[in-house]
Amino acid sequence: MAKKAGLAQKLFQGIYDISGDVGSISNWSTPVAIYEVTGLDKSATERIQGLVSGSITYNSYFNDAAGAVFAASKVPDTDTLYTWAIGQTVGDAAGMLHGMHTNYDPSRGADGMVTFDINALASAGNIPVWGVMLTPGLKTDTSAANGATLDQGAQTTAGAEAFLHVTSFTGSNFTATIQDSSNGSSWGTLKAFTQVTGTGSERVTVSGTVERYVRVISSGTFDPVSFAVSFRRGAATDRVTYA
């Protein structure tokens, strides 16, 4: 990895690729509550870590076309998944947030520009995390295909989680499957997402060993399907339980 500018990024929200309608992401935060627990016998403050939260705030242009940001960002009553891809190459960093919208605030400038300020907060007991992309931004397959291999350097033993965003689909069914390998040539199934017959999004988790090499493959009957997958290995120090 190396220094890079914030160019050619992608933002996925549920079943939507809203990258072309979002002008800026002003906040991606993971605040941690800190509790003071100073005892009478101490001469300096004692603190312990409390609950972890998370949020994303972004500004979008007005676009009411089918599948565009206006349809995606009206305040829902259910959680949604966000993946912020910092680039469009397999292995690029990706922010992963399971959250719910809290606002959808439009404004009209003196120049006639209509924009929306949108915020979502982490929910369902999930901590926002940083992972990597297993697809080059948004990937489009016209038939079953193997994705590019990502070498993450070593086997780990603390599980993993992954987000899937299926933004468009034509066909009968589609399954995205994450595979892992110890040598980059012999592959086994790490976790399959639920088979879909249309657009959809899903978060999956696995426990235990994840081999050094990972990739995502597509299978089913479709022509075409467009999807994005972000992936994050667990670490021994995580406060998240993978199941």
N, C-alpha and C positions, 0 to 999 in steps of 0.2 A: 504494500500500500504506500501511497505517497500523498503529498499535498495536492489539492485540487480545488478548482473554483466551483461555485454552485450552479453549473450549467448542465443542461440536458438531464434534468431530474424528473422523477415521476411521483405522483401522489395518487394512491388508490384508496377509495372509500367504498367498502362493501363490494357491490357489483359494478362500480363505476370507476373509470379512469378519468379523473378530473384534472389531470395535469395541464391541459391546454386552456383551462378556464381559471386557474389559480395564479394570481400575480405574485403573491408573496406568502411565505410562512413566517409569521412574526414570533412564534413561540412554540417550542417543544420542550416541556419541562417535566421533571420527575422530583417534585418536592418531597422532603422527608420531615415528618414531625419530630421535634427534639424535645424531650422531657427533662426538666431539671429535677434531680433527685439527690440534692446535696444534703449529706448528713451533718448532724451537729458537731461531729468530730473532725470535720474538714475545714480547711482554710481557703479552699478554692472550689469553684462550681463543679459539680458532677452532672454529667448528662448521659442519657441513653437514647437510642433510636426508637422512634415510634412508627406509626403507620406511614406507608409510602403511597403517594398518589401520582397522577400524571395528567397532562393535558396537551392539546394541540390547538393553536389559533392560526387561522389563515384568512386571507382576503381573496375573494373571487370576483370575476366579472359576471355580468348578467348574461346567461345563455340558457334559453328555455327549449332548446332542441331536445329531441328524444335522447336519453342517456347522458345528458350534459349535467352541469353542476346544479342547475336550478331544481332538477328532479332529485338529485342526490342529497341536497343539503337542507331541505325543509325539515324542521324539527320532527324527529320520529319518536315513537314510544318504545323502541327496542334498541338494543346495542348494535354497534356496527364495528367493522374492522378497518383499521388504517394501516397502510404500508407507505412509508416515505422512502423512496429509493434514491440514494445519493449517487446517481449515475445509472447507466443503462447497460452494464456489463455484469455477467455472472461473477459473484464474489464482491460486488460493490456493497458498501454499508447500507443498511436498511433499518429505519425506525419502525417499530411494531407496537400498535396501540389498540387495545380492545376497549372501546368507549362509547359514550352517548352524547349527542348534541345537547348543548344547553342554550344556544341562541342561534338566530339567523337574522342578522340586523342589516337591512339595506340603507344605503345613503345615496343621494344624488348631488353631485358637485355642481358648482356654478358653471362648469364647462359642459355639463350634460352627461357626464360619466356616471353610470349606476354601478355600484359595487356592494358587496356583502361581506360583513365581518362575521366569521363563523368560529365557534369554539366547541370543543368536545372534551369531556373529562373521562379519565379511566374509570372502569366500572367492573362489576362482576368479580371483584376480588383479584383482578389481574394487574400486575405491575408492567408499565410500558418498558420495553427492552430494545436493545440494539442487536441486530443480527446482520445477515447478508442476503443478497438476492441469489436465488437458484435459477431465475430466468433473467434474460437480458432486458430488464424493464418489463414491457408487455411482450409476450411471446405468442406468435400465431402459428398453429399447426394445421395442416390440411389432412393429416392422417397420423397414425401412431408414430411416435418419435422419441428418441432418447435425447435428453438435454445434455448440455456441456458438463463435464466432470469438474468438480471443485475440490481441490486438495486443501484441507484445513490443518495439515501438518502432523496430527497425531490423533489416536483414538481417545475418546472421552467416555466417562461412565456416569454422568449426571443427567442423562436424558436430553430432550430437545423439544422445541415447539416450532410450529410453522403456520403461516397464513396462506390461504389460497383466495384469489380473486378471479372469478370467471366473468369477464366483461361482455363477451359476445359469444354466441353459440349457434351453429346450424348443424342439425343431424339428429341422431337418436339418443346417444349417451356419450359421456366423457368421464374418465377417471384420471386424476393426477396422482402419481405415486412417487414418494421419496424413497430412493434406494441408497444403500451405503455399501462400502467395500473396503477391505483392508489393503488391497493392492491396486485398485483402479481398473481391474479387468474382470474379476468375478463379483457379481452383484447379488444382493439380497434385498428384500423389501424391508425398509425401516418403518414406513407408515403410509397407508393409502388414504387419501381423502375420500369422502363419501361420493359415490357416483352421482352425477348430475345429468339432467335432461334439459337444462337451460342455464341461464346465468345464475350465479350464486357465489357465496363466500363462506369460508369455514376456518376455524382455528383447531389444530390438532396438537396433541402432546404425546410423547413417548417417554418411558423410563428406561434407565439402564444404559447399556453400551451403545455408543454411536461410533462407527468406524471412521478412519481418517478421511476417506473419500466419500462425497455425497453428490447426488444428482437427482433431477426430477424427470420422470418419463410420462408420456401421455398415451392413453389407450382408449379404445371405444370406436364408435361409428359417428364420424363428424367430418364436416368440410365447409368452413373451417371452425376452429375454436381459438379464442384469444384469452390468455390467462397470465397471471403473475403469481409467483410463489416467493415468499420470504421465509428465512430459516434461521433459527438461533439455537446453538448448543447450550445446554445447562452447564453450570460450574459448581464445584463443590461448596462454594460460599453462597450460593443462591438462597434467597428466602422464598423462592417459588417451588412448590411441589409439583413435579410432573407426574401425571397419571395416565 
